[in-house]
Amino acid sequence: MASGNWTRVTEFVLLSFSSLPTEVQALLFLAFLVIYLVTLMGNSLIILVTLADPGLHSPMYFFLRNLSFLEICFSLVVVPKMLGTLVVQGTTISFLGCATQMYFFFFFGVAECFLLATMAYDRYVAICSPLHYPVLMNQRTRAKLAAASWFPGFPVATVQTAWLFSFPFCATNKVNHFFCDSPPVLRLVCADTALFEIYAIVGTVLVVMTPCSLILCSYARIAAAILRIPSAKGKHKAFSTCSSHLLVVSLFYVSSSLTYFRPKSNNSPESKKLLSLSYTIVTPMLNPIIYSLRNNEVKTAVGRTFRKALAFRKRIMWRNWTIVSEFVLVSFSTLPSELQTLLFLLFLIIYMVTLMGNVLIILVTTADSALQSPMYFFLRNLSFLEIGFNLVIVPKMLATLIIQDTTISFLGCATQMYFFFFFGAAECCLLATMAYDRYVAICDPLRYPVIMARRSCAQLAAASWFSGFPVATVQTTWIFSFPFCGPNRVNHFFCDSPPVIALVCADTSLFELEALTATVLFILFPFLLILGSYVRILSTIFKMPSAEGKRKAFSTCSSHLLVVSLFYSTAILTYFRPRSSTSPENKKLLSLSYTVVTPMLNPIIYSLRNNEVKAALRRVIRRTVGLQKL
């Protein structure tokens, strides 16, 4: 191999659905994005409901929680990259990235096969041996069964992935699929793969057919036991406890069997992509829908949750507690009035500079023909976002410094929190998009105009803005559905989640778990994407031979890197510090940095540290002066 003239592959290109018209790809992007969000929210809801309701603490729902968690992980492995291929044609994935995706695809796929078999065994014991069910499926046994279901994924994924990626890839690097699946990647190998293919067939048969056989045996015994039940009502009740699982099993096994066990002659790449969609995207979305719509216990649990909330609210009113109709923003009322006046003047100046600076960035990047590149398109979006973020927070905060204990209505507080979450989540995703833009510009400059075409930029920007809607809707609706019946003083200068949730007179542990999960997803996930982009950017810059080339490449992303550092350092310090080490006053100071200071610094950083923006500003000023002279 080393002596040949073959070039070793270091990255792959996912062809995905590139053969389809661009309009169809845009529709698919929107459809799959909606399905992806429904999948994440639906499976998260199943986990939260089965944890919260004591009526759903049986072994069946313990395994269902495991399945929902597995489906979330499965979707995270496949869907985000697939959405990227629909936005940017010819999306590349590194050699290590492709191997990692394939590893976790095998791991979660195998784990799901065995977990479905474990759930079938649980139903078999419940129906065929109901008296022994509490003993046979005790807490220790079900934990062991769940662990045994997850474990087979490790050896299968390790052997398959390590063996496959030990082959030389020296031909084309185009993977005709929307993710790194074994068959399309194997076609790119330039070596004899006969032994691996025999192993893969044997492994697939064992991993897919063994759990399938166990499921069939379980349901054969279940069906025989149900038929022996004398009453029609008893039969119906017994069948209803396993009908949801049977439907999920059928969806998963039918689609995966058609994908991997059809003859190659009948299995075109396009048909395989369509079949793969069913078990990688559709099935994870349908599972929580099936278990919530077809399962009376889950529907009853949801009903119980609503009734508990209503009953709690009635008890509050019965005890003559006052339902809060407005809040008081404490803000900086503990400070002397002279200091509050100085703060008012300082924040007013910062607010005016922020608005003028970001408006100037928008006008200059729109007016100057040299600033029509994708980088400045995203910068315009960031400036729009910073203006919106400021308008949500600062005017009310300035009012609290003039009139102490300024009130804000219940609806006003909810509206402020909604748009705070919306702009915050959108900014996290937009900063990740801007990092990806810099990664393509520096690491793949020849293909940059194609990858970051106008349509691709518009879709990436739209996806960044859209991400704020589900977060803001779920978080705000959930918080303001709680009863507020005690003090109404919010110890902050705006309606942020932690100080408002501190006023709730109900159990908020479930919400806090969801809020932590959402915060990790929408702060740390984009942050990791940014980190990954800059690791690749730095490695590319260090490989450049000339110092001038290194300086020029680094200067194109230094402004963004500084903005990201300011935003994420303060946001992480605010929301990921232990409660014991975060006093309300410290949190206010930290919040000021990313709500007031950072939006002001962004246009300053991009204008002072960016030569193109400075040159454009000079051109605009000269044109303005020239027009005035005329």
N, C-alpha and C positions, 0 to 999 in steps of 0.2 A: 504493500500500500504506500509506504513512504517513498519508494522509488518511482511511483507513477506520477502522472501529471494531473491527478485529481485534486480538486480543492476541497478541503475539509469544511463541512457545514458548521457554522457557529450560531446560526439562528434560522428559524422557519417562518414561512409566510402562510397565514391561515386564509385560504381562498373563501371560506364561508359561503355566502350567497352572492358572490360578486358577479355571477352570470345573469342575475336578475336585473331588470331596469332599476334605475336609481329611485324612482317614485315608489316602487314596490319595496325596496330596501328601507326607505324612510317609514313606510307604513309598518313593516315588520319590526323596525326599531321601536316604534311607539307601542305596538302590541306586546312585544316581549318585555319592554320596560314595565308596562302595567302588570303583566303576568308575574314578573320578578318581584315587584313590590307587594302584590297580593300574596305571593308565596311566603315572603318574609313575614308579613303581618299576620297572615292566617296561621302559620305554624307557630309563631311567637304567641299568638292568642291561645292556641291549644295548650302550649306549655304553661302559660300563666293561669288559665282557668283550671286545668287539672291539678296545679299546685295549690291554688287558693281555695278550691271547694273541697271540704272534707268528704263529701259524697263521692268524689272521684279519686280516692286514694287506694283503690283496689289495684291488683297486679296488672289488669288489662290497661289501665290508664298510665301506669308506670312505664309499660312498654310503649304506649302511644306517645308519651313524652320523649322517649328515646328516639322514636321514629321521626317525630317533628324536628327534633334537634338535628338528626341526621339529614333530613330533607333541606334544612337551612344550609348546612355545610355543603351538601351536594350542589345546591344552587350557586353558592358563593364560588365554588371551584370552576363552574362551567359558564354561567350566564354573563358575568361582567365582561369577560374577554370577548364573548360572542357579540354583546352589544357594541363593543369597540370595533369589531370587524364590520358591523353595519354602518358605523359612523365614518370610519376610515378604511377605504378599500386597500387590500394588500397589507393588512396589519401584521406586523412582525411579532414573533415571540422568541425569546432567547432559548438557546439549547437547554439551559438549566430550568428556565421557566416552563418549557414544554414537558420536560421530564417530571417536574414538580406537579404540574396539572394532571399528567397521566397517573402519577403515583396516587394522588388523592382521589382521582376518579375511580381507580381500581379499589382503593381502600374503602371508600364510602359505598360503592356499588356492591362489593362482596358483603360488607357489614349489613346492608339493607336486605340482601337475600337471606342471610341467617337470622336477622331480626324478625322478618316476616314469618319464617319457620317457627321461631320462638313464640311469636304471637299466636300462631295456629295451634301450637302445643298448649298454650295457656287456655285457649277456647275449648280444646279437646278435654282438658282436665275439668274445666268449669261445667261442661255439659255432660260428659260421660262419667265423671266421678265427683259430683257436687259436694258430697259429705266430706270427702278427703281434701277438697280444694284449699281450704285455709291452711292445712298442714303441708300439703305438697307445694303450694305456691306461697310459702312464707317469705318474709322480707329478705332473709339471707339467701334463699334459693333464687328468688327473682333477680337479685343483684348479681349472683353468679351467672345466671342465664343471660342477662344483659351484657355482662363483661365477655362471656363466651361468644356472643353474637358480634361484638365489636372486634374481638381479637383476630379472627381469620383474615381480616383485611390486611393486617401487617405483613405476614409472610407472602401472601399472594401479590400484593402491590410491590413489595421489595424485590422479589424474584423477577416478576414480569418487567418492571421498569428498568432494573439494573441490567438485565440480560439484553433487552431491546436497545438500550442506549449505549451498550458496549460495542455494538456493530458500527462499522464506518458508514457515515452519510456523506457521500461524495458526488451525488448526481444533483438533480434539481432539489430545491428546498421548499417547494410549494406543497403544503398539506391540504388536500382537497376535502376539507371538513371545517366545522366551526369551532372545534377544539381538538386537542392532541389525543385522539383515540388511537388504539394500537394498529388496526389494519391500514389506515391511510399513511401513518408514519412508517410502518414496516415496508410499504412500497418504495420508499426513498432509499432503502438500504442497498448498498452495492456489495453484497456478500451473500453466501448461501445461507438462507434462513429456514431451510426445510425442518431441521431439528427443533428450532424455536416454534415453528408453526404447529408441529405435532404436539409439543408441550402445551402450547396455548390452547389448542382444541381440547386436549385432555383436561387441562386446568379449568377451562370454561364449562365443560360438561360437568365436572365435579362440583364446581362452585355454584353453578346455576341449577343443575338438575338434581343434586343431592337435597338442597333445601326444598326444591319444588316437589320432589318425591315425598319428603316428610310432610309437607303441607297437604298433598293429595291424600296420603294415608290418614292424617289427622281428620280431614274433612269427610273421608269415607266412613270413619268411625263415628264422627259427629252426625252425619246424615243418617246412619243406621240407628243411632241413639234417638234422634229426633223422630224418626218414623215409628219407633216403639212407644212414644209418648201417646197416651190414650186421647187426651183432649186437644182440640184444635187450637185453643188458647195457649196451652202449654207448648205446642209445636211452634206457634207464631212467636212466643216470647223467647224460646230457645234459639230460633233462627235469627231473630232480630239482634241478638248479642254478637253474632259473628258475620252478619251480612255486610257490614261496612268493611271489615277486614278482608272478606272474600272478594269484594269489588276492587279494593286497592291491590290485592295480590294479582287479580286478573289483568288489571291495567298494566302493572309493572312487568309481569312475566310474558304477557302476549307481545308487547312492544319490544322487549329485550330479546326474546327468542326469535322473533321475525328479523331482528337486526343481525344477530350473530350466528344463526343456524340456517339461514337461507343459502342456497347454492350461489357461488360467485357469479355465475352466468345470469342469474335472475336478480342480482343485487347491484344496481348501478350506484355510483357515488351520490347522485341526487336523491334517489329513493331512500338510501341509507341515512342521509341527512334528515329527511322528513320523519323517518322512523325514530331516529335518535332524539328528535325534538319531543316526541311523546313521553319518553322516560326521563329526559334530562330537564324539561321545562314544564310540560303539561301535568304530568303525574304529581310532582311535588306541590303544585298549586291545588290540584283536585283533592289530595289527601285530607287536608283540614276541612275542606268544604264537605266531603263525603262524611267525615266523622262528626261534623256539626249538624248537618241537615238530616242524616239518616240515623243518628244516634239519639234516642230519647233522653238518656241520662245527661248527655252534654247539653242538649237543649234545655232540660230541666235545671241544670246547674247555672246556665246563663240567666234563666228566669229567676232562680233563687237569688242570684247576685243583684238583679234589679230590685227584687222585693225587699232584700235586706237594706239596700240604699234608701228606698222609700220609707221603710219602717223606721230606719234610723233618723231620717228627717222628721218624721211624725213625732218620734220620742223627743227630739230636740224642741219642737214647738210645744209639746205637752209639758215640758219642764220650764216653760216660759223663757227659753233662751232666745236671744235676738238673732235672726238670720241676717248676716252681713249684706248690706246693699251697696256699700262703698268702702274704700280703703283710704288710709292715711299714709302717705309716703314720708317716713321719718327723715330720709336723706341725711343732711349734715347738720341737723338741728341741735346736736350736742355741742357744736362749735360756737365760739363767741360771735355775736352779730357782725362785728367789724371784719372778722375773718371770712364770714359768709359773704359779705359785700365784695371783698377782694376776690373770692372764688367765683362769684357771679361775673365780675368784670373779666377775669381770666378766661372762664369757660365761654363767655360770650365772644371774646376775641378768637378763641380756638374754633368755635362754631362757625364764625364768619369766614375765617381762613380756610376751614374745611370745605365749606360750600363753594367759595370762590375758586379754590385750588382744584377741586374735582370738576367743577363746571369748565374751568380753563382747560384741563386735560381733555375733556370731551370735545370742546370746541376746536382745539388745536389738532387733535388726532383725526377729527372729522374734516377739517378745512384743508390741512396740508396733504398734498398728493404723495409725499414721501413717507407718510405714516399710515399707509393703508394696508400694511402687512397684518397677518393674524395676531402677532404679539400686541399690536396697538388696538386691534378689535377687542381682544380680551381685556386690555387695560381700560377701554371705554366702559365695558360691562362692569369692571371692578369699581370704577368711579361712580357709575350710576348706583351701584349697590351700596357704596359708602355714603352717598347722599341720602338714600332711603334709610339706611341704618341710623344715621345721625338725626334725621327728622323724627324717627320713632322715639329716641331716647332724650336728646338734649333739650328741646323746648320745655318739656315737663320738668326736667331737672333744674333748669334755670328758674322756673316758677317756684320750685321748692326752696330755692335760696332767697327769694324775695319774700314769700309768704310761708312761714314755718308751718309744718304739719298740713301741707296742701293735700286736699282730698282728690281722689280719682274714683270715678264710678266703677261699679262691678264690671259693666260692659267695657268701659274704657281701659281698665286693667287687663281684661282678657284680650282686648284688641292689641294693646301694646305688647303683651307677652307673645301673642300669635306672630306679629311681624318681627319681633326680636328673634324668635326661633327661625322664622322663614329666612330672614336676611343672614343670620348666623350660619345656618346649614348651607345656604347657597354660597356664601363666601368661602367656606371650607372646600366645597366641591370646585368652585371657580379657581381657587388657588392651586388645586391639584391639576386642573385643566391647563392652567398657565405653565405649570411645571412640565407637563407632557409636551406642550408646544415648544418649550426650550429644549427638551430632550430630543425631539425630532429635528429641530433646527441645527443642533450641534452634532448629534450622533448620526444623523442621516440627511445631510444638507442637500444632496442631489435630488432626493425624493420629497423634500419638504414642500415644494409648491403643489405636488400631487396629493400628498397625504393631508396637508392642511389647506385644502381648497376651500372656497367660500362656503359651499354647502356643508362641508365637514365642520367648519368653525361655527356656523350657525347652529348645527345640531349639538355640538359640544356645549356651547353657551346655553342653549335651551335646556339641555339635560342638567346643567349646573343649577340653573334657576329653578327648574321643576323639583329638584331634590328637597327644596325647602317646604313644599306644600304638605306632603304626608307627615313629616316630622312636626311641623307647626300645628297641623290639624289634630293629630292624635294626642300630642302633649297638652295642648291648651284645652281641648274638649275634656280630657280626662281630669285635669287639675280642677277645672271650674265646675265639674259635676259633683265634686265633694262638697259636703256642708261646711260653711264657715259660720261658726256660731259663737265664737269667743271674742278676743281682741281683734281689732281690724287695722292695727298699726304695722305696716310693712317696713322693716328695718333695712331699707335700701333707697336708692334714688330713682329706681324704676321697678316695674313689676317683673322681677326675675323669679324663676321657678323655686329655688330653695327658700327664700324668705316668705314667699306666699304659701308654700306647702306647710311651713311651720305654723300657720294659722288654722289649718284644717283640724276639725274635731272628729276624726275618723281614722281607721287603720290605713296608712298610706304605704305600707311595706311593699305591696305588689307594684304600685306605681313607681316607687323608688327603684325597684329592680328593673322595671321597663325603662325608666329614665336613664339609669346607668348604662344599660345595654345600648340605648339609642345614642347616648353621648359618646360611648366607645366607638360605635359604628360611624357616626358622622363627624367625629373629631379625629380619632386615631386612624381610621381607615384611609381618609384622604391624606393624612399626615404621612402614613407609611408609603402611599403612592408617590408623594413628593420626595420622600427620603430615597425611595428606589430610583426615581428619575435622576436625582442629583448624584447618587452613587455612580450611575452610568455616565452622566455628564462629566463628572470629575475624572473618571477613568479615561474618558475620551480626550479631555483637555490635557491630561498628563502625557498622553501618547503623542501629542503634537510636537514636531521637531523644533519649531521656532518660538522664541519668547514672545514675539509680537503676535503670533497666532494664538498663543495661550491667553495673552492679555485681552485680545479682541473677543475671543470666545467667552471668557469669563465675564467681561463687561456687559454682554448681552443678557446675562442672567443674575448679575450681582444685585440689581435693584429688587427683583422678585424674591431672591433669597433673603434679603434684609426684611422685606415686608412679611414674608412667611414666618421668619424668626420672631418678629415683634408680635404678630397675631397669635401664633401657636404657643409661645412661651407663656404669655399672660393668660390665655384661655386654659391651658393645661394646669397652670398654678392655681387658677380660680376653681376649676371643677374637679380636679383630681387630687387635691390635698386632703389629708384626713380632717374630719370635722373638728377634732380636738385642737388642731393647730391652726384653724382658720376662724378668727373672730369676725363678727359682722363688719367692724371698721376696716380690718385688713382686706376683706373681700370687696368692700366699696372702692378702696384704693386700687386694687388689682383690676376691678371692673372698669374704672376710669381709663385705664391704659388701652383696653381694646374697644371701648365704646366711644371715647372722646379723642384720645391722643393719636391712636393708630390711624383712624380715618383722615386726620390732619396731616400726618407724616407721609402717607402714601403718595399724594401728588408731589410733595416736596422731594421725596426720594427719587421718584421717577423723572422729575424735571432737573434736579441738580446732578444726579449720578448718570443721566442718560444723555449722551452727546446729540443723538438724533432729535430728542425732544427740545433740547436747548437750541439747536440750530433751527428747528421748526418755529420755536417761539420768536427767535430773532427775525426770521422771514415774515412772520405774521405782523410783528411790530413795524418792520420796514414798510410792508404793504399798507398798514394802517396810516403810518406817517405820510407816505406817498399820496394816499387818497386825500388826507387832510390838506396837503399842500396844493393839490389840484382844486 
